[in-house]
Amino acid sequence: GRCVVCVGTSDLADAAPDAEARRLGHIEGVSISTGIVSRHAYPVLDFRVLGEHRLLRLKNPWGRVRWKGRFAPGDAAWAALPCAGSLAEELGGCDPIAEAEVDDGHFWIEWENVLRYFSHLYLCWAPSSLGLHLREVHGRWDARPHFTESLLPDDTHLAAFNPQFVLRLSRPLGSEGSGAAIWVLLSRHVRVRAELSTKYVAAHIYRGAARLCCPDAPLEQGVYSNGECALVKLNGDAAPGERDFVLTVSQHAHKAEFNFTLQVYTTVPAEIEELRPLVPVS
């Protein structure tokens, strides 16, 4: 539960269009010789050592199309193992011989073949397991009344009325080393998924402790995303000695209202609070 592990592929030399993949609605090529999908990620579900063999259990998230090399479901290599009579017990209840009957995307593969055919290893740790401190706030990007009643011909780049929060660290940034010290995760509350494709949002990090109106460039500008989440990271050496930062929630070229959650992870204890509006709402 504390870490999600995935392996990924780059381009595979003999990848070609696959009928089963197309039927499932996917366009990635599949290796003719191995069954591995090109430019694709597989979660790691289990790891076992059987004698001299180190085996990973992977799953194609498509639920179909799997490895067909050594130790694939039903492969003769299973029968050659000393523990061939108790494979299900050794593999946590998985029977690799019986699994050959139905392709559900699951398979075992030797570590040597992982190194041969996969190019990436992804580790996604639960923040709490890394000793990070979490602060969480909820808010709403509301166009009323300031944006809906604005007299400016174009105010989409005005930051004054965007949701803003002040983050106060217990110790100055950089005191814990030069690694990343602040992560800000903006999660948009989505009701109609079709609206995501045209609405881009981001979180930005500025120096200071007061509401911003027309600020200079941020210490770290987030990348605008049309997904449910947007992440921005501030390195520990970006503003050495600073303790106060302003976090803004922004959207690109739109004034669509939405609810959101900000999760802020820091390497030192911190407090966060919403900044009062520049102009009180009557």
C-alpha positions in Angstrom: 0.0 0.0 0.0 2.8 2.6 0.3 4.2 2.5 -3.3 2.7 1.8 -6.7 5.3 0.3 -9.1 4.9 0.3 -12.9 7.2 -0.6 -15.8 7.0 1.0 -19.2 8.2 0.4 -22.8 9.5 2.6 -25.5 9.3 1.9 -29.2 9.7 -1.8 -29.9 11.4 -2.8 -33.2 8.8 -5.3 -34.3 5.7 -3.6 -33.0 2.8 -3.7 -35.5 -0.9 -2.9 -35.5 -2.8 -5.6 -33.6 -6.4 -6.6 -34.3 -7.2 -7.3 -30.6 -5.8 -3.9 -29.6 -7.9 -2.1 -32.3 -11.0 -4.0 -31.2 -10.4 -2.7 -27.7 -10.0 0.8 -29.1 -6.2 1.2 -28.7 -3.8 2.3 -31.4 -0.5 1.3 -29.9 1.5 -1.3 -31.7 2.2 -4.8 -30.2 5.5 -6.6 -30.6 5.0 -9.6 -32.9 7.6 -11.7 -31.1 6.8 -10.9 -27.5 3.2 -9.6 -27.2 4.5 -6.6 -25.3 2.8 -3.3 -26.2 5.0 -0.5 -27.5 5.0 2.8 -25.6 2.9 1.4 -22.8 2.9 1.0 -19.0 2.2 -2.1 -16.9 1.6 -2.1 -13.2 3.7 -4.5 -11.1 1.3 -6.7 -9.0 3.7 -9.2 -7.4 7.3 -10.4 -7.2 8.4 -13.9 -6.5 11.7 -15.8 -6.5 11.6 -19.5 -7.6 15.0 -20.9 -7.3 17.3 -18.9 -9.6 14.3 -17.2 -11.3 13.1 -13.7 -10.3 9.6 -13.2 -11.6 7.4 -10.1 -11.8 3.7 -10.3 -12.2 2.4 -7.7 -14.6 -0.9 -6.7 -16.0 -1.8 -5.1 -19.3 -4.4 -2.5 -18.2 -6.3 -3.3 -21.4 -7.3 -6.6 -19.8 -6.1 -8.4 -22.9 -2.8 -8.9 -24.9 0.0 -10.3 -22.8 3.6 -11.6 -22.8 4.2 -14.7 -24.9 7.8 -15.5 -24.1 9.5 -17.6 -21.4 7.2 -18.1 -18.3 4.2 -16.8 -20.2 0.9 -18.4 -19.2 1.1 -22.1 -20.2 4.8 -21.9 -21.2 6.8 -25.1 -21.0 9.3 -23.4 -18.6 6.9 -23.8 -15.7 6.9 -27.6 -16.0 10.7 -27.6 -15.7 10.8 -25.9 -12.3 11.4 -28.1 -9.2 8.2 -26.7 -7.7 6.1 -27.4 -10.8 3.7 -29.5 -8.6 2.9 -26.6 -6.3 3.0 -23.5 -8.6 -0.2 -22.1 -7.3 1.0 -22.2 -3.7 4.4 -20.7 -4.6 2.8 -17.9 -6.7 0.2 -16.8 -4.2 -2.7 -18.6 -5.7 -1.9 -18.0 -9.3 -1.9 -21.0 -11.6 0.1 -20.0 -14.7 -0.9 -23.2 -16.5 -4.6 -22.6 -16.1 -4.3 -19.0 -16.9 -3.4 -19.9 -20.5 -7.0 -20.7 -21.2 -8.2 -17.1 -20.8 -6.3 -13.9 -21.7 -7.1 -11.4 -19.0 -3.9 -9.3 -19.4 -2.1 -10.9 -16.4 1.3 -12.6 -16.8 4.6 -13.5 -15.1 7.9 -12.4 -16.7 11.5 -12.9 -15.7 13.5 -9.9 -14.4 16.0 -10.5 -17.2 13.3 -10.0 -19.8 12.0 -6.9 -18.0 15.4 -5.4 -18.4 15.5 -6.5 -22.1 12.1 -5.2 -23.3 11.2 -2.5 -20.8 12.8 0.9 -20.7 11.2 2.6 -17.7 10.6 1.9 -14.0 8.1 4.2 -12.2 7.8 4.4 -8.4 4.9 6.4 -7.0 5.2 6.7 -3.2 2.4 7.6 -0.8 3.5 11.0 0.4 3.1 10.0 4.1 5.7 7.2 3.6 8.3 9.9 2.6 7.8 11.9 5.8 6.1 14.8 4.1 3.7 17.1 5.9 0.2 17.6 4.3 -2.1 20.6 4.4 -5.4 20.5 2.6 -7.9 23.2 1.7 -11.1 23.3 -0.4 -12.2 26.3 -2.5 -14.1 27.5 -5.5 -13.1 29.5 -8.5 -16.1 31.8 -8.8 -16.6 34.3 -11.6 -19.1 36.3 -9.6 -19.2 39.2 -9.1 -15.9 40.6 -10.2 -15.4 38.8 -13.5 -19.0 38.8 -14.6 -19.3 42.5 -13.9 -15.9 43.6 -15.1 -15.5 46.7 -17.2 -12.2 45.6 -18.7 -12.2 44.3 -22.3 -9.9 41.4 -21.3 -9.3 40.5 -17.7 -8.6 36.8 -18.1 -5.0 37.4 -17.0 -5.9 39.4 -13.9 -4.9 37.5 -10.8 -6.5 39.7 -8.2 -9.8 37.8 -7.9 -8.4 34.3 -8.4 -8.5 32.1 -5.3 -5.3 32.7 -3.3 -3.8 31.1 -0.2 -0.8 31.9 1.9 1.5 29.1 2.9 3.8 29.6 5.9 6.6 27.2 6.5 7.9 26.6 10.0 11.5 26.9 8.7 12.9 28.8 5.7 12.9 27.1 2.4 16.1 25.4 1.6 17.0 24.6 5.2 16.3 20.9 4.6 18.7 20.7 1.6 18.3 21.7 -2.1 15.8 19.0 -3.0 12.1 19.8 -3.8 10.5 21.3 -0.7 7.0 22.1 -1.8 4.5 20.2 -3.9 1.1 21.7 -4.7 -1.6 19.4 -6.1 -4.7 21.1 -7.5 -7.6 18.7 -7.9 -10.6 19.9 -9.8 -14.1 18.5 -8.8 -15.5 17.2 -12.0 -19.2 16.6 -12.7 -19.2 16.6 -16.5 -16.1 15.0 -17.9 -16.8 16.4 -21.4 -16.0 19.9 -20.1 -12.4 19.0 -19.2 -11.0 18.9 -22.7 -11.5 22.7 -23.2 -10.8 24.0 -19.6 -7.2 24.3 -18.5 -6.3 25.0 -14.9 -3.0 25.4 -12.9 -1.6 26.3 -9.6 1.3 28.8 -9.3 3.7 29.6 -6.4 4.7 33.2 -5.6 6.9 34.8 -3.0 5.0 36.8 -0.3 2.1 36.7 2.2 -0.4 39.2 0.8 -3.0 38.9 -2.0 -1.6 39.6 -5.4 -3.1 41.8 -8.1 -0.9 42.0 -11.1 2.2 40.0 -10.0 5.5 39.5 -11.6 6.5 36.1 -12.8 5.9 33.4 -10.2 8.7 31.5 -8.4 7.2 28.4 -10.1 4.5 28.4 -12.7 2.4 25.3 -13.0 1.6 23.7 -16.3 -2.0 24.3 -17.4 -3.8 20.9 -17.5 -7.2 19.9 -18.9 -7.2 16.9 -16.7 -8.7 16.5 -13.2 -5.3 17.4 -11.5 -2.4 19.8 -12.0 0.8 19.6 -10.0 3.5 22.2 -9.4 6.8 21.7 -7.5 9.1 24.3 -6.0 12.7 23.4 -5.5 14.4 24.1 -2.2 17.0 26.4 -3.7 14.4 28.5 -5.7 14.0 31.0 -2.8 16.5 30.4 0.0 15.6 31.9 3.3 11.9 32.4 2.4 9.1 31.1 4.6 5.9 32.7 3.2 4.4 31.9 -0.2 1.2 32.7 -2.1 -0.5 29.9 -4.0 -2.9 30.9 -6.7 -5.5 28.9 -8.6 -5.7 29.9 -12.2 -7.4 29.0 -15.4 -6.3 29.7 -19.0 -8.6 32.0 -21.1 -11.8 30.9 -19.4 -14.0 32.0 -16.5 -15.7 28.7 -15.8 -16.7 28.2 -12.2 -15.4 25.1 -10.5 -14.8 23.6 -7.0 -11.3 22.4 -6.1 -9.1 20.9 -3.5 -5.5 22.0 -2.9 -3.2 19.5 -1.3 0.2 20.9 -0.2 3.1 18.7 0.7 6.1 20.2 2.4 9.4 18.9 3.9 8.8 20.9 7.0 5.6 21.7 9.0 3.5 24.4 7.5 0.2 26.2 7.8 -2.1 27.4 5.0 -5.0 29.8 5.0 -7.1 31.5 2.3 -6.4 35.1 1.6 -9.4 37.5 1.9 -10.8 38.9 -1.3 -9.3 42.2 -2.6 -12.7 43.7 -2.7 -15.3 42.4 -0.2 -18.3 40.7 -1.7 -21.5 42.4 -0.6 
